[in-house]
Amino acid sequence: MISTQLTIDLLYFDGCPSYRQAWDDILDVLVEEKVDAAVRLVAVEDPDRARELHFAGSPTIRINDRDLEDYEGDGVMACRRYQENDGKGWPSKELLRSRVKSAL
């Protein structure tokens, strides 16, 4: 198993139907790639917190504080869509795998 200082944050808000799929896919990729990482769920509860965190919508995934799609805009309380995954509400495993590998 690869051991590193890899931290993955999954930011979400209650009511988001997609963050559970993203969570499962993150864990699958880590197991498949044999990577040890700290994975944290971060609840974003209101617009003020969304602005503070530059929340790109739910679910937002950051690996070592880097957004998967390099989002740097204002924080929003909205459902996020990942165009690279046919507009689904979670990123593809391929994108997750690529970002995990590049963070190592």
C-alpha contacts under 8 A as a table, 3 or more apart, distances in Angstrom:
res1	aa1	res2	aa2	distance
1	M	34	K	4.77
1	M	35	V	5.67
1	M	36	D	6.70
2	I	34	K	6.04
2	I	35	V	4.79
2	I	36	D	6.04
3	S	35	V	6.33
3	S	36	D	5.20
3	S	37	A	7.43
4	T	36	D	6.84
4	T	37	A	7.10
4	T	104	L	7.04
5	Q	37	A	6.96
6	L	36	D	7.39
6	L	37	A	4.89
6	L	38	A	6.35
6	L	63	I	7.10
6	L	64	N	6.14
6	L	103	A	7.28
6	L	104	L	7.30
7	T	37	A	5.63
7	T	38	A	4.77
7	T	39	V	5.97
7	T	40	R	7.84
7	T	63	I	5.75
7	T	64	N	5.08
7	T	65	D	7.75
8	I	37	A	7.02
8	I	38	A	6.14
8	I	39	V	4.72
8	I	40	R	6.30
8	I	61	I	6.96
8	I	62	R	5.63
8	I	63	I	4.52
8	I	64	N	6.25
8	I	65	D	7.72
9	D	39	V	5.86
9	D	40	R	4.87
9	D	41	L	6.01
9	D	42	V	6.66
9	D	60	T	7.98
9	D	61	I	5.66
9	D	62	R	5.18
9	D	63	I	6.54
9	D	65	D	7.68
10	L	19	Y	7.76
10	L	23	W	7.27
10	L	39	V	7.59
10	L	40	R	6.17
10	L	41	L	4.99
10	L	42	V	5.94
10	L	59	P	6.48
10	L	60	T	5.74
10	L	61	I	4.61
10	L	62	R	6.61
11	L	41	L	6.07
11	L	42	V	4.61
11	L	43	A	5.88
11	L	44	V	6.55
11	L	55	F	7.50
11	L	58	S	6.49
11	L	59	P	5.62
11	L	60	T	5.00
11	L	61	I	6.26
12	Y	16	C	6.94
12	Y	19	Y	6.41
12	Y	41	L	7.55
12	Y	42	V	6.39
12	Y	43	A	5.31
12	Y	44	V	5.77
12	Y	57	G	7.28
12	Y	58	S	4.54
12	Y	59	P	4.81
12	Y	60	T	6.55
13	F	16	C	5.87
13	F	43	A	5.54
13	F	44	V	5.16
13	F	45	E	6.14
13	F	58	S	6.17
13	F	59	P	7.73
13	F	77	M	7.96
14	D	43	A	7.50
14	D	45	E	7.72
16	C	19	Y	6.23
16	C	58	S	6.36
16	C	59	P	7.53
16	C	79	C	6.73
17	P	20	R	6.89
18	S	21	Q	5.51
18	S	22	A	6.49
18	S	58	S	7.51
18	S	59	P	6.70
18	S	89	G	5.37
18	S	90	W	6.08
19	Y	22	A	4.96
19	Y	23	W	6.05
19	Y	58	S	6.73
19	Y	59	P	5.11
19	Y	89	G	7.85
19	Y	90	W	7.03
20	R	23	W	4.97
20	R	24	D	6.20
21	Q	24	D	5.14
21	Q	25	D	6.13
21	Q	90	W	6.93
22	A	25	D	5.09
22	A	26	I	6.11
22	A	59	P	7.27
22	A	90	W	5.41
22	A	91	P	6.93
23	W	26	I	5.20
23	W	27	L	6.38
24	D	27	L	5.25
24	D	28	D	6.14
25	D	28	D	4.93
25	D	29	V	6.11
25	D	93	K	6.25
26	I	29	V	5.28
26	I	30	L	6.28
26	I	93	K	7.55
26	I	96	L	6.89
27	L	30	L	5.16
27	L	31	V	6.24
28	D	31	V	5.22
28	D	32	E	6.02
29	V	32	E	5.00
29	V	33	E	5.94
29	V	93	K	6.74
29	V	96	L	7.16
29	V	97	R	6.09
30	L	33	E	5.24
30	L	34	K	5.74
30	L	35	V	5.01
30	L	36	D	6.89
30	L	37	A	7.60
31	V	34	K	4.91
31	V	35	V	6.48
32	E	35	V	7.95
33	E	97	R	7.86
44	V	49	R	6.08
44	V	50	A	6.14
45	E	49	R	6.64
45	E	50	A	7.70
46	D	49	R	5.48
46	D	50	A	6.31
46	D	77	M	7.38
47	P	50	A	4.83
47	P	51	R	6.15
47	P	75	G	7.41
47	P	76	V	6.71
47	P	77	M	6.09
48	D	51	R	5.22
48	D	52	E	6.23
49	R	52	E	4.93
49	R	53	L	6.13
50	A	53	L	5.27
50	A	54	H	5.85
50	A	55	F	4.83
50	A	75	G	4.62
50	A	76	V	5.77
50	A	77	M	6.50
51	R	54	H	5.00
51	R	55	F	6.43
51	R	74	D	5.95
51	R	75	G	3.96
51	R	76	V	6.72
52	E	55	F	7.73
52	E	75	G	7.03
53	L	75	G	6.57
54	H	72	E	6.68
54	H	73	G	6.27
54	H	74	D	5.19
54	H	75	G	4.01
54	H	76	V	7.48
55	F	58	S	7.84
55	F	60	T	6.81
55	F	74	D	7.11
55	F	75	G	4.25
55	F	76	V	5.81
55	F	77	M	7.54
56	A	59	P	7.94
56	A	60	T	6.00
56	A	71	Y	6.66
56	A	73	G	7.27
56	A	74	D	7.42
56	A	75	G	5.74
56	A	76	V	5.90
56	A	77	M	7.91
56	A	78	A	7.89
56	A	80	R	6.83
57	G	60	T	5.94
57	G	75	G	7.49
57	G	76	V	5.74
57	G	77	M	5.74
57	G	78	A	4.83
57	G	79	C	5.11
57	G	80	R	4.58
58	S	77	M	7.56
58	S	78	A	6.33
58	S	79	C	4.84
58	S	80	R	5.10
58	S	89	G	7.89
59	P	79	C	7.08
59	P	80	R	6.12
59	P	89	G	7.29
59	P	90	W	6.71
60	T	67	D	7.21
60	T	68	L	7.90
60	T	80	R	7.37
61	I	67	D	5.92
61	I	68	L	6.06
62	R	65	D	5.12
62	R	66	R	4.88
62	R	67	D	4.32
62	R	68	L	5.90
63	I	66	R	5.18
63	I	67	D	6.57
63	I	68	L	7.10
63	I	99	R	7.39
63	I	100	V	7.13
63	I	103	A	7.21
64	N	103	A	7.35
66	R	70	D	6.46
67	D	70	D	4.69
67	D	71	Y	5.82
68	L	71	Y	7.62
68	L	95	L	7.73
68	L	96	L	7.58
68	L	99	R	6.84
79	C	89	G	7.08
80	R	89	G	5.69
80	R	90	W	7.58
81	R	87	G	5.15
81	R	88	K	5.48
81	R	89	G	4.56
81	R	90	W	6.66
82	Y	85	N	5.44
82	Y	86	D	6.90
82	Y	87	G	4.92
82	Y	88	K	5.65
82	Y	89	G	6.03
82	Y	90	W	6.00
82	Y	91	P	5.53
83	Q	86	D	5.22
83	Q	87	G	4.32
83	Q	88	K	7.11
84	E	87	G	6.86
84	E	91	P	7.20
84	E	92	S	7.26
85	N	88	K	5.69
85	N	90	W	7.35
85	N	91	P	5.77
85	N	92	S	5.33
88	K	91	P	7.26
91	P	95	L	6.47
91	P	96	L	6.91
92	S	95	L	5.33
92	S	96	L	6.45
93	K	96	L	4.95
93	K	97	R	5.90
94	E	97	R	5.06
94	E	98	S	6.05
95	L	98	S	5.08
95	L	99	R	6.17
96	L	99	R	5.27
96	L	100	V	6.09
97	R	100	V	5.16
97	R	101	K	6.13
98	S	101	K	5.25
98	S	102	S	6.18
99	R	102	S	5.07
99	R	103	A	6.08
100	V	103	A	5.15
100	V	104	L	6.48
101	K	104	L	5.27
